[in-house]
Amino acid sequence: MWHFWTSVYLLYAVAMARYSGGCHCGAVRFEVEVADGPEGHVALACTCSICTKKGFLHLIVTADAFTQTAGEEALTTYRFNTGVAKHTFCATCGVQAFYTPRSHPDGVSVNLRALDHAEDRARFSIQPFDGANWESNIDSIR
């Protein structure tokens, strides 16, 4: 049986926020969707060697919540260690707007810093992730 409050809850539960972003030169562009609420607006500050050097803030989403809208031909890929992560970045300006993370190889990690608008980035809380001890901590974000 249909119930008004159940319908309102279901609408709230699936409400999504859409953001756009890209690299510095504009060759690589994307859109990403997250749940429109505090639980969907969390990014991770990882302390592993590569994330620390890049200043990457991880907004990890499922592949279906991410759309690359331009610049597939502008991307180049860097792999190291296990080779599972595909560190894609713009071959022109060098910005890593997103990549395929080792922690979520079927998903995408968007660099929160690559979102277009400061007010969009400000909606997210940043949580630390001890990536320097990756093997011991990875289950906490899967």
FENTA-V465274 format. One record per backbone hydrogen bond with DSSP energy under -1.0 kcal/mol. CO is the residue of the C=O (numbers start at 0). NH is the residue of the N-H. If there is no record, write none. Layout:
CO:NH
CO:NH
This chain:
2:6
3:7
4:8
5:9
6:10
7:11
8:12
9:13
14:35
16:33
18:31
19:115
20:29
27:22
28:68
28:69
29:20
30:66
31:18
33:16
34:36
36:39
40:124
42:126
43:57
44:128
47:51
48:52
49:53
50:54
50:55
56:111
57:43
58:109
60:107
61:64
62:65
64:32
66:30
69:28
70:73
71:74
73:90
75:88
77:86
79:82
85:87
85:99
86:77
88:75
89:93
94:89
96:110
98:108
99:85
103:106
107:60
108:98
109:58
110:113
111:114
113:21
116:120
117:121
119:122
120:123
124:42
126:44
128:46
128:130
130:133
132:136
133:137
136:139
137:140
